[in-house]
Amino acid sequence: RQILEATPLLESFGNAKTVRNDNSSRFGKFVEIFLEDGLICGAITSQYLLEKSRVVFQAKSERNYHIFYEMLAGLPSQQRQRYCLQGAETYYYLNQGGNCEIPGKDDAEDFRRLLNTMEVLNFSVDEQNSIFRILSSVLHLGNVYFEKYETDCQEIAMVVSATEIRTVAELLQVSPEGLQKAITFKVTVMEYPGAILELQLLYSLPRDAIAKTLYALLFSWLTERINRLVYPRQEALSIAILDIYGFEDLTFNSFEQLCINYANEYLQFFFNRIVFQEEQEEYIREQIEWKEIPFSDNQPCIDLISQKPYGILRILDDQSCFPQATDHTFLQKCHYHHGTNPLYTKPKMPLPEFTIKHYAGKVTYQVHKFLDKNYDQVRQDVLDLFISSRTKVVANLFFGHAQVLARQRSLIRRSSTRTRRYKAPTVASRFQQSLLELVERMERCNPFFVRCIKPNNKKEPGLFEADVVSSQLRYSGILETIRIRKEGFPVRIPFFVFIDRCLGAAVGHCHSREGRPQSLWVGLGSGDALGVVAKVGSSWPHPCSQLFLKEQLYQALESKRSRAHHLAALTLQRYARTFFIKRRFRSLRRKIVLLQTRARGYLARQRYRRMRRTLIKFRSLVHIYVNRRRYLKVSRASGHILVLRWQELTRREVVDVTHLEIPAELMELLEAAAGERVNAGCVVLVPPPALQPDPQLTLPLDINDYPMAKYVRGHFQEPAFGMLTAPLKAPLTRLDEDLRHEALSLFQLILRFMGDPGLGGPQETLFGNYIVQKGLSVPGLRDELLAQAANQVWRNTNVNNEERGWLLLAACLSAFPPSAAFDKYLLKFVSDYAFAGYKPVCQRKLMHAMARSQLGTAAARTFPPSLLEWTANRQQASMALDLHCFNAEMLSSWAECPCGACAHPLCPAVGRGLVEGWHGWSVAMKAGAQWAELAGHDYVLDLVSDLE
C-alpha cells in the first residue's frame, strides 16, 4: 500500500498542466519494484530531469505544479493565515499561464487525499508543516518585485515588496537582511586572483534560482524519504518502469522544450540502438542472409544539441558564464557554428529563433530568456544563509546540497592536470548529466518499450485523428519495428532447447557416427512452403548457437506441438478410463455378491425374530399387565410426595431469580452436592438434657432507643428499607470502594438463596455457608450482609421467602456478631419483627454476641455453621453435645451457652465444678483413628464444621 500511495504524492509534486495534457509528468520517474517469491518486497524510485524552470515560468494556458494549487485550495483557513497565503491568482509564479483551474479536477479533494497519503507514508506533523512552509515561501518569493534607479552612472536594483521578504524569511526561519542581499546581489569573480565584484541586479535571476533550488531539493528529499520507507530489506530480482514526458512541439517553444526534446531524442537513439542496430548486428553475427532495413539514425541531431565544444547546450553554458552575454549573442554563436548544418535552420527574417530537425519533425525555438532559465547558481553565502535556518528540514536540505557541491569541486580539482576555476553547473549541464545517468541505468537492464499514442491534440475523449496518430507511429519508429519483425526472425530458440521442446511434432535431426546432432530440419509437411534448415557442427565456418524462426512458422510448430500433446493426453486418458472402469467393475461385482449374502442372512434373521416374537408375545402381555398395575400403585404414592415437595419449594419464589449469576466455584460445589447425601444421619433428635440455659440473658433497658429506622437514616446510603426483588445498584451501607462490587455480588446470592425453588437439602446448606463464609473472610462486609438480610425480611409478603431470610440471618449470627454500632439496632429489629419461632433464636445469638463484644473481630467463628446448627435453626430448637471424659464418665452439655453460640471448652469444665476458667483444659475430638485437640478459647463447633 505504501508503494501505491507514493504515486499520487509524486504526481502532485511532479505533474502539471500543459497545452497537450492536463496531468503531464514533468520529470522522469524510474521505479524499481523488487520481487521475492512472487510478492512485492520493496521499491526504489529515482527521479531524473525535473523541469525546474516551471516553478518560475509557465507558458500560456499552462499551470505550475499541482501541489501549489492543491495546497491553496485545501489548507484550512487557520493554516492559510499562518503561512500568509491567498488565492492562486495573486501569485506571479502561478498566474502566468492564465487560468489557474483545470475542468474536472477538484484541487481541495486532491489535497485531502494527499494528506491521507502522507499519513500512510509516516510523514510527521512537523515534516508536513515544513513542506507547506517551503512551498509557501516559493510562492512569496515570486511576488518579490524590484525597482531600478541610477547612482554613480550605474543601475541599481531595490526591493519594493519588503513585506514579502519578511514573510519568506519568517517562513524559512532565516535573516530578512541576508535574504534580501541574496536575491539582489550577484558575486562575480574576475580573472585576476583575489578580485571579487558585487553588483546589485535589476532582474530576478537570484530570486528565481533560489525558488528553483528550494523546490528541486524538496522534491529530491521527498523521493529519498519514500525510498527509505519502502527500501527492500535484501537483494532480490526487480522490474523497473520508466515514465517520462514525451516530445513537445508547441506554439511557443522555449528552453524547456529544447531540454525535453533533447531527452526524447536521446531515448529514441537508445530505442533505435536496441531494436534496429543490435537486431541487425545479431543477424550478421549469426551469418543469416539478411537485407539491412534502413532506419533514421538521430545521432547527428544529438551531436548538434550536446556535442563538445559547439553543441547548442554547450554554447548556452559558455554564454551563461559571461556577465555581458545576452540571448542575442547566444543566438549569433549558434548561427555561426551551425548555420551550414542540415539539421539546423536559421530564420529568414532577423527573428530571435532557430529551428532543429528532430526525429519527430522540425521544431522552432524562441531564444527569449534562454540565459535566464539556464541560470541555476546559488552562491555560497546563500547556502550558508539557508543552512543556518531554524527549520530543520530547510537546514538539512541545503546542508546536503552544499556537501554535493563541495564533492563536485574536489572531483574537478583532482581530475584536472592544471588549476582552473570551478564553474557552477547550469540547468543544461545538470539536465545532460541526469539524462546520461538514466540511460546508463537502462543499459544495465533488459528493456521493453511501451509507446503511448495520443489520439488527438485537443485533449478530448472519443476523438481519433488519423494524421496525428500516423505521424506518431512514423517518427517513433513503430512502423520500422513492425517491418523488421515481419521480415526478420523474431523467435530465437537454442538448438537443444528446440529439439527437446518440439521433438516428434515437426522436427527431425540426423546424427553423426559419434551420436551428436549434425543437421536439423524443420517442416510442416510435404505441402508446406515454410521451413528452416540449420546445421550444427564444426564444418560450418561460424558455429551457430540458436535457431531463428519466423513468427508464422513458430505459431504453426506450436500448433502441431499442441496437437501432438492433445493426442497423447487422449491416449493416456483412454487407457486410464479403461483401467478405472475395469477396477470399478470388479469392485462392484464383489459388492453385489456381498450384498446378496447379507440380504439372505437378513431375511433368515427376520423370520427367526418373527417366530421368537410370536412365542413370547403372550408372556410379554402378561408381564406388562402385572408390572403396570404395580407401577401405578407405586407412582401414585411417590408422585404425591414429589408434588408436595415441589409446591413447598415454589411457594418461596417471589420473582424469577434463577438467571442471577453465581460464582463458578459455588456452581461446582452445588453440582457436586446434587447427587449425594452429605453427612446423612449424623444429626438426630434427642431428649433435652437436664441443664438449663442461662437465665441472666435479658434485653438491654435502652433497647427502645435503637429503632431500625434510625440506623437506616444514619448509616444507609439511601433512606430506604424494605424487600427488593432486583439486584442492588449500590451497597446499602457506606463501604470502601474495594468492597462495593463484593457487596453487590453478595446481594445476588441472598436473592438466589431466598427465592430459588431449586435449592433444597444439602445444596441449601452449602449455598448458605458460602454466603456466611463471605462475611467471615471479609470483616468489612459483615454489617452489610446482616443489613441486606434484614432488609429482605422487612415487609416481605411471601411467608416462605421471609422464613428463608430469617434462617439465613440466624446462620450469620451463629458465625459472627454485628459491630457495636449495629448490634442494638438489629436486636430491636429482631425483637419486634422476627418470624414466628426465630425471635428467641436470634435474640439469644445477638445477646451472646453483645456479651462478647469486648473481643472485637476475634469473637467470630473460623468456619461457617455445621449441619447441627442449620438443623437446629430450621426447627428453632436448641443444640446439645455428648461429652466423654477419659475416666469413662459421659455427660450432656448445651452447645449454646453464655460463653458463646458455639461452645467453648469452658462450658463442660464449669459443669464439672471448675469455675476458674478454661486455663489448662482442652476438648479433644476423635475422627476415625485421629485425634484433634482444641484450646480453651477455641469453638468446639468450628472443629465439627471443619470435619464436615
N, C-alpha and C positions, 0 to 999 in steps of 0.2 A: 504493500500500500504506500509506503514512503517513497518508493521509486516512482510510482504512478503520480503521487501528489507533487513530486518535484517538477513535473512537466508544466502545469499551469503557472507555477511560480516563475520559472524561467521565461515562459511566454509573456507574462506581464511585464517583466523587466527587459526582454529582448525582442519583442514583436511590436510592430507599429503599422499604422495605416499608410498605404502608398496609393498612387493613382491606379495601380493594377490589382491590388489586393488589400482588403480591409484588415487582414491579420497576417501581414508579411513578416517572415522571420528575418531579422536584420543582423543575424550572427550565424556562424557555423557551429552546429551542435553535433558533437561526436560522442555518442553514448555507447559504452561497452557494457553489455549485460552478461554477467558470469553465471554459468550453469553448473550445478553439481548434482549428479544422479537425476538429471532431467528437471530439476527445480531451480528456480532463480535464487541465487545465494548472495547477490550483491551487484553493484553497478558503479561505474565511474563515468562522469560527464566532463568532457573537455569542451571549452568554448574557444572559437577562433574568429578572427576578422570581425569583431564587434564594430558596427557603424557608429563610432563615437561622434561624428560630425552631426548626426541627427539630434543630439542633445541640444545643440545651439542653433541649428538651422533646419528648416523644413521647406520643401517646395510647396507650391500652391496645391490645395486640395489634399495635402498630406498632414499627418499628425506626428507628434513626438511619441515616445514610447508609452504604452498603455498605462503603466503604473502611475504616471503623473495624473492622468485624468481620473483613474480609479480612486486614487488617494483623495483628490479634491472632492469627488462625489460621495465617497463612503465614510470619510472620517467624521466622528461626532463633532458637534459644534464646539464643545469644550476643548478638544484637541486642536481643532482648526484655529481657535483663538490662541492656544499655546504656541502654535507654530506660525501665527500671523498669516494665515492662508485665506485667500479669497477665491473668486471664480476663475476658471481656466482662461477666460477671455482677457484677464488683466495681466497675464504674464507674457513677456516678449518671447520666451522660449517655447510657448505653447500656441500662440495665436498667429504665427507667421503663415501657416497653411490655410487660414480662413476658418472653416467650420471645425469646431472642437468636438463634435459629436459624430458617432457612427450609427446610421439607422440599424435598428435591431440589436444593438449592444447596450446592455444595462451596466454602466460602469460601477454603480453603487453595489449591485448584486455581485458583480465580479470581485469587488473589493472584500465583501463579506466572505466570499469563497476563498479569497487569498488569505484572509486572517485564519480561517479554519485550516488551510494548508500549512501555514506557519506553525500552528499548534501541533499538527501531526508530525511535522519535521522538528519539533522540540526547540523552536525559537523562543527564548525567554522574553518577558515583557520588556526588559531593558534593551535587548537586542532589537526588538521591533520598534521601540521608541527611537533608538539610534538610527535605524534605517529611515524612518519618517523625518528625522531631523536632517539627514543628509539630502534627501530628496527635496525637502522644503528649502534648504539653503541653496540648492541648484536653481530652483525657481526664482528665489530672491536675487541671486547673482545676475540673472538675465535682466532684471529690472534696474540694474545699476547703470545710470546714464552719465555721460561726460560732456563737459563744455570746454571749448578751446579759447585761449586768449594768447596774445603775443607779449613776450617780455625779452628784452635783450636780443631782439631780432630772431626769436625762437618761439615756435608754437608749443604751448604748454597745455596739458590736459588736466582738468579739475573735475572731481566727482561732484555731481549735482545732488544725487539722491543719497545723502548721508544716512537717512533713516534705514535704507536697505542695507547699507554697510553694517550698521549696528545690529540689525536683525540677523544678518548672516553670521556675524561674529558671535552673537549670543547663542544661535543655534549650534554652531560648531565649537563653542567654548574656546574662542581664540581672542587675541587682542584686536580691537577695531582699528587702531592705528597701523598695526602690522598688516592687517588685511587690506586697508586702503593703499598702503605702499605696494603691496604685492600685485594689485590689479592696475596700478598706474605707472609703475617704473619698469623699465627694461634694462638689464645689465648687458653691456656689450664689451667683450674683451678684445682689445686692439692687438695688432700683430706683434708690436714690440712688447716684451715681458713687463709685467707689473702695472700696465696701464689699463684701468677699468673706467668706463664711462657710463654714467647713469642718465637716462633720458626719460622724461615724462612723456607718455604717449597720448595721442589724441584718439586712437582707435582702441578696440576692446579685445586685443589679442590675449593679454594675460588673463582677463576675466574668463573668456571662453575656454582657454587652456585649462584653467583651474576647474571649471564646470565639467569639462570632458574627463579630466583626470579623476575627479570625485566620482562620477558615475561609473567610469570604467573600473576603478578599484572596488567600488561597491559590488558591481556585477561579478567581478572575479572572486570577491570574498563570499558571495552567496553560493557560487559554484563550488568553491572549496568546502564551504560549510556543509553543503548537501553531500559531497563526496565523503567527508569524514563520517557521516551518519550511515551511509549505505555501502561503505567500502567493503569488499569481500574479505572474509577472515583468512582465507588461504587461497593458494593458486588453483585456478580452475579454467576450464575452457570458456571462451567468450564469443559472443556475437556482437559486432559493432555496427551502429547505424549512424550515418552522416546525413544531417538535414541542413541545407544551406540555401541562401537566396539564389534566385535564377537570374538569367540575363535580362538587362533592362535597357530599353530604348524609349525615353520619354520625350515630351515636347521640349523640355529644358534639361539638358544633361550636364551635370557639373562634376566636381571632383569625386563625389560619392559613387556616381555611376561608372566612372573610369575604374575605380578600385573594384567595384562589384563585377564589372565585365572582364577585368583582368583576371579575377579569381575564377570566373566561369571559363575563360579562355584556357587557363592552366588546367582546370579539371577536365575540359574537353580534350586537351592534349593527353592527359592521363588516360582518359577513356579510349582515345584512338590507339594509344600505345598498347593497351591491354587487349582490346577487341580486334584491331586490324593488324597492327605490326607484329605482335607476338604470335597471333594466329597464323599469319602467313610465314613467319620465320620457322614455326614448328613444322609446317608442310615441307619447307625447303630442307630442314634438318632431317626429316624422315624420308627424303628423296621421293616425294609424291609428286606426280605430274600435276602442275597447278599453274593456272594463268592468273597472274597477280591482278588483284582488283584495286584500282586507284581510289584513294580517299584524300580528303582535304587535310593536308598537314598544316597545322596552325603554329608551328614553331617560329616562323618569321614574324608573326604578329606578337608572340610573347617576347621575342627579342626586341621588337620595336618599342614595346612598353617598358621593359625592365632590364635590357642588357646593358652592361657597363661598357663604356662610360657615358654613352649618349642616349640611353633609353629615356623615354618621356618622364618616367618617375625619377630616374637618376638626375635628369636636368632640373626637375622640380625640387629635389632635395638640395642640390647645389645652390639654386636660386634662394632657397629658404635660409641659407647661411649668410647671405649678403643683406645688410640693413637697407641698402638703397634699391634692392631688386623689387620689381613690380610684376603684376600679371602680364603686362605688355612685354617686358624683357624676357620673361619665360616663354611667351608665345613666339617671339622672334628667334630665340635659340632653337625651339622645336622646328620652326620653318627652315632654319639654316641647316640643321643636321639631317632632317628627314624629308626635305622638300622633294627629293627625287625618289623616295621610297614608294613603290606602287600601292602599298597598304595605307599610305598617309596622304591626305589631300588638304591643300591649303584653300581657304575660301577665295572666291573670285573677287569679292569686294573686301576692302580692308576692315573685316569684322573680327572681334576677339574670339575666334573659334578655330577648331581644326577637326578633321574627320578621320576616323580609323575604320578600316575594313576588317571587321571581326568575322569569326566563323559563322555567326548568325546574321551578318549583314552590316551595312555601314551605319555608324553612329557618329553624330556631330556633337562635340563637347564645347561648351562655353567656358572660357577660362576665367570668368569673373570670380574673384575671391579664391582662386586656387591656392595661392600662397598663404592666405589667412587660414583656410581649412587644413592645410598641411602643417600648420604651426601646432606643436604638441609639447612644448617645453615648459617645464615648471622649474623655476630657479631653486638653488639650494636653500636660500633664505626662506622661500615659500614652503619648502618641505619642512624646514625646521619650525616654521610657524605652526603648521598643522600637526607636527609630531608633538608639540607642546600642548595640544588640545586636551581639555579636561574630560572630553568624551572618549571613553576607552576605545570604541570601535574606530573612530576617526584617527586617533593617535596610532593604533595598530596598523591601519590601512597604509598610512603614509610612512610609517617606520619600515614596513615590509617593502614598500616601493623604493624607499631610499637605499635599502640594502641591495635590491636588484640593480639599481643604477650604479652603485659602488662596485658590484661584481663586474658589470659590463665595462666600467672604466679600467679596472685592473686587468681584465682579459685583453683589452685593446692595447694596453701598455706592454703586456708580456708578449703579445703576438707581433708587435711592431719592432722592426730592427732599429728604428731611429725614433727619437722622441717626437711626438706630434700631439697637437692639441686635441682634447676629447671633443667630439661633436655629438650633441644630444640627438637621439633618434627622433625622426619625424613620424607623422601619421603614415606616410607612404612606406617608409622603411620598416616600421612595425608591422604594417599590413603584409608586406612581402615576406618578412620573417615568419609570421604566423602561417601564411599560406605554404611556405616550404615545410614547416613542421607538420602541417596537416597532411601534405602529400607523402612525406616520408613515413608517416604513421600508416597511411593507407597502403603503401607499397609493401608493408610487412604483413598485410592480410591477404586473404583470397577474396577479391572484391566481386560483388554483384551490383548491377546498376538498375535503378528504378527511375524511369523518366516520367515526370509529371507533365502532361499535356494540358494546356489551358484551352478550353473550348471557344472562348471569346475574350475580348479585351474590355468588355463593358461591365464585368462583374455581375452578370445576370444569369439566373438558372434557366435551364431548358433551351439555351441558345447555342447552336453549333455552327461556327463559321468555318467553312471548308478551307478557305485560303489561309486563315490563321493556323489551323491545325496542320495543314500540309507544309507550311513554311517551318513550323517547329519540328516536324518529322524530318525535314530535309536538312536543316542546319544542325540538328542534334546528332546526326549520323545514324539514325534508326533505320533509314532505308538501306544504307550501305551494310548495316548489321544484318538485316534480313537477307540481303543479297549474298553476303559471304556465308551465311548459314545455309542458304539454299544451294549454292554452288559448291560449297566445301563439304567437309566431313565432320559434322558436329559431334558424332558419337565416337569416343576413343575408349577401347577396352584392351587391356593387356591380353596377350595371346592365350596364356594358360588359363586365365580367368574366363575368357570367352569359351575355350574348349570345355572347361568344367561346367559352364552355365548352359551352353547350347548343345552339348554332346547328344547325338541321337535325334535331334529335332530337324536340323537342316544343315549339319556341319559334318564334313569328312576330313580326315587327315591321313597322310601317308607317313610311315615310319621308315627310318633308315635301318641298316643292319644292327646298329647299336641300340635301337629301340627309341631313339629321340624323334620327335616330330620334325619332318623335313619340309613338308609343304602343307598348306591348309586351303581348302576350297569351301566357299560359301555359296549356296544357291537355294532357290525355291522350287526347283523342278525343271523339267525339260522345256516347258513353255515360258519360263520367266526370263525376262531380259536383265534383271538386276543380278549382280554378282560381283564378288571381290575375290581375287586370288592373292595370297600373300605367302611368302616363303620364309622359313626360319633356318638359319644355318650359316656356316662360315663361308659358303660360296658367294654370298652377297658381298659387294664391296662395302656396304654400310649396313650393319645389322639393325633391323627394326625391332622395336620393343612393344609396339601397340598395333592393334587392328583398327583402321579408320573406316567408318561406315557412314553412309548417308542415312538421313533420318527415315526415309521411306523404307529402305531395306531393313533397318533396325526394327521398325514397327512390324514389318512382315515377319521377321525372325521371332520377335516376341510373341506374335500371334500364333505361329507354329509351335513355339515352345509351350505356350499356354494350352494349345490343343493337345499336345502330347501329354502334358501333365493331367489334363482333364481325362483323357483316355486311360491313363494309368490309375487315376483315382477311381474311375468307374470300374475297372477290373478289380481293384482292391476291394471296393465296396461290394461287388458281386460275390466274390469268394467269402468275404466277411458275413454277408447276409446268409449265404448257404450254410456256413458253419453255425451261425446263431440259430437258424431255423431247425437244423438237424438236432442241435443240442436242446432246443425248446421242445421238439417232438419227443425225444427220449424222456425228458423230464415230465412232459405231460402224460406219457404212457405209464410211467411209474406212479404218478399221482392218481391216474384213473384206477389202476389195479389196487392201490392202497385205499382209495375211496370206496371201491366195491367191497373190499374186505371189512372196512369199518361199518359200511351200511348193513352188511349181513349180520355182523356182530350186534349192531344196534337194534335191528329188528328182533333178533333172538332174545336180547335182554328185555325188550319191551314186552314180549309175550310172557316172559318169566315174571316180570313185575305185575302184569295184569292178573296172572294166576295167584300170585302172592297177596295182592290186594284183595282179591275175591275171598281168599281163605281167612284173612284176618279182619275183614270188614265187620263182621258181626261182633267179634270180640272188642273191636275198637269202639263200636257204637255203645256197647255195654259199659266199657270203661269211661267213655265220655259222659254217659248219663250219671254214673256213680260219682265221678270226680266233680261234675258240675254242681251236683247237689251239695257236696262237701265244700266246694269253693264258695257257693252262695252263702252258706251258713257262716263261714269264717269271715268273708268280706264284709257282711253286714255289721259284724261286731267291730272289726278293725277300722272300717270306713267311718263309723260313727265317732270313734276316738280321734281319728285324724281330722275330721271336720270340726270337732270341738276345739282341738288344739290350734288349728289354723284360724278359727274365729277368734280365739283368745289373742293370738298374735296380731291379727289385722285390726283388732279394736284399738290397739295403741297407736295406729298410724293416723296422724293429723293431715299431713301433706306428704307427697312422694319425696323421700329423701335418699332413695337408692342411687340417684345419679350423682350425689356428692362424692367428691374424691376422698379416698383414704390412702395412707402411706402404703408403699409396696411391701414393706416389711410386715405390716399388720395384715395385709391381704394374704401373704404367705402363711402366717400363723393361723389365720382363720381357715384357710383351705386345709391345713394340716390337722386342725381340730375338728373338722366337719365330719370325718369318718371314724372317729374313735371316741371312746368314753374315757375321760381323764379322771383318775383317782376315784373311780366309781365305788361306792360303798364305804368310803373312809369316814363319812360323817353320818352319824346315827342319832336318833332321838333317845335321850336318856332321862331318867328322873332327876329332878333338881337336887343338888347336894344340900347338906344341912347348913352350909354357910349362907349368910345373908349379905346383901350389898350394903355399902357404906351409907348410913342414914344422914351423914353430915353434908352431903351434896345438896345445897339449896341455891335457888336463884338469887342473884345479887339484888340488893334493896333498890338500887337506882336503875333497874333494868328498864323501867318505863321511859327513861330519858334517852333511850337509844332506838328510836323507831328506824325502820329500814329506809323510809323516805328521806330522813335527814342524811343518811350515808350516801344515798343516791345524789342528793343535791351537792354534797361536799366533795365527793370523790369520783363520781362518774363524769365522763366527758360530755355526755348529753343527759339532761334531767329526765330520762325516760326509763321506765321499769315495767316489764311485762313480757309475756311469752312472745317469741319471734318465730316465724316459720321460714325465714330465708336467712342465708349466711350473713354475718356481720360485715359491714364495710370498714369499721374501725373498732378497736377494743372498747369494752365498757368502761374500764378504769384507765387511769393515766399510767402508761407503761413507757419504758425506754424504747428507743427506735428499733433496737435489735430484737426486741421481744414482740413487736406488733404482728409480724407475719405468723409467728408461732401461736399467738393468741387467736388469730382468725382461723387457723387450721384446727385448733383445739375446739372451737365452737362448732365447726362442721362435724367433728367426731361426736360431740354431745348430741347434735341433731340426729345423727345416724343411730346412736345408742338408744335414744328415747323413742324414735319413730320408725326404725327399720323392722318390718314384720319378719324378716328372715333371720333375725338374731334370736337365739334361744339356747338354753343349756350351756355346754362348755364354751361356745362361741360368745355368748353374752358375758360370761365371767372374764374371758380373755380380752374382749373389747373394753370392758370397764377397767380392768387392770392396766391396759395400755394408756387409758386417759389418766388414771391415778399416777402411773409412773412418770408422766409428763410433769405433774406437779411436784413429785419427789425430786426429779432431776434438775428442775429449774425453780428454785425457791421464789423468784420474782413473779412466777405465773400462778402461785397458789391462791392468792386473793382473787385474781381474775377468774380462775377456774371455779372457785366457790361462788363468786358473783354470777357467773354465767349459768351455773346450775340453779341458783336461787331465782334468777330471772326467768328461767324456763318453767318453773313450777308455779310462778305467780300468775293468777288469772288464767290457768290452763283449763280449758273447757273439756278436755279429754281425760277422763279419770285414769285410764290405763297408762296414757302417756305421762301424766303427772306422777303416778306411782313409780314409774321408771326413773323419773328425775329425782325423787326423794331417795330411791335406792342408790343412785349414783352419788348423791350428796352425803349419804351415810357412809358409803365406801370411802369417799375422800376424807371425811372426818376421822375414819378409822386409821388413816395413814399419816395425815399431817394436820396440824392445827392452823386456824387462821391467824393473821397478825393481830397484835394487841389493838390496833386501830379498828379492826373489823370484828373481833370476836363477840363483843356485847351486842352489836347491831345484828349479827347473824343469830345469836341466841334469842334475842327478842323476836326476830322473824320466825324462827323455828317454834318458839313457844306459842305464837299467835296463829300461825297458818300451816303448821305441819300436817301432812296427810295422816289419816287415821292409822295409829299404831307406830308411826315413825317419830312422833313427838318425844316420847320418853327416850327412844334410842338416840336421837340426835342431841337432845338436851344433855344426856349423860356423857356422850362423847365430847361435847363442847365444854362442859364444866370440868371434865378431867383435863382437857387441853388447857383451859384457863388456869387450873391449879398448877400446871407445869410451865406456865408462861415464862418463868424465870430462866428456863433452859434455852429459850430462843429457837433457832433453827435446829438445834440438837434434839428437840423434842419430837421430831418427825421420825417416821419409820424408815428402814432401809429398803424394804421390799413392799410391794402392794399387798392388799388383803389376801388372806388364804381362802380356800374353799369353805372352811368352817365359818369364817366371818361373813362371806357372801350368803351362806345358807341362813345364818342367824339374822342377818339384816333383812332378808326376804320375809322371814317368818316373824320378825320383830321379837326374837327370843334372845335369851342370854346364852353365853358360851361357857362350857366347863371343860377342864382338863384333868385327866387322871395322872397323879404324880406317884412314882415308885421310888422309895428310898432304898439305899443299899443294905439296910437292915431288914429287908423284906416287908416293910410297912408300906401301905398304899393309902392315899387319901385323895379326895376330890377338891379342886380349887376353882374359884371363878376365874375365867380368862379375862374378865373385865373387872378391874379393881381400882381402888383410889389412886394407885400409882400411875395408872395409865390404861389406855384402851386395849393394850396388848400384852400385859402381864410381865412384870419384872420377876426375877428370882426372889426378890424381897417378899413377895406375897406368900409363897409357901413357907418361907422362913418365919414370918410373923405368925403364921398359923400354927407353927410348932413351938411358939413361946419365945422366939428370939426377936427382940424388939430393937436391937441395936443397929439395925440396918442390914445392908447387903454385903458389907465387907467380909471377905473370907468365904462367901457362899457362891455356889455356881449351880447351874442346871445343865445336865447332860442329856442328849438325845441319841438313841441308838437307831441307826438306819442300816438294816442288814447286818453286816459284820463290822461296821464302822461306828465309832462314837464321835460325837461333836459336843463340845462344851461351850457354855456361854458365861460371860462375866455377869456380875450382879446388875450392871446397868444396861445390859442388852435386852431386847424384846424377844420373848420366847416365840411368839407367833411369827417373827421375822425368820426364825430358823425353820418353822413349818412351811412358810411361803417359799423359802429358798429350796427346800427339799421337793416341794411340789413342782 
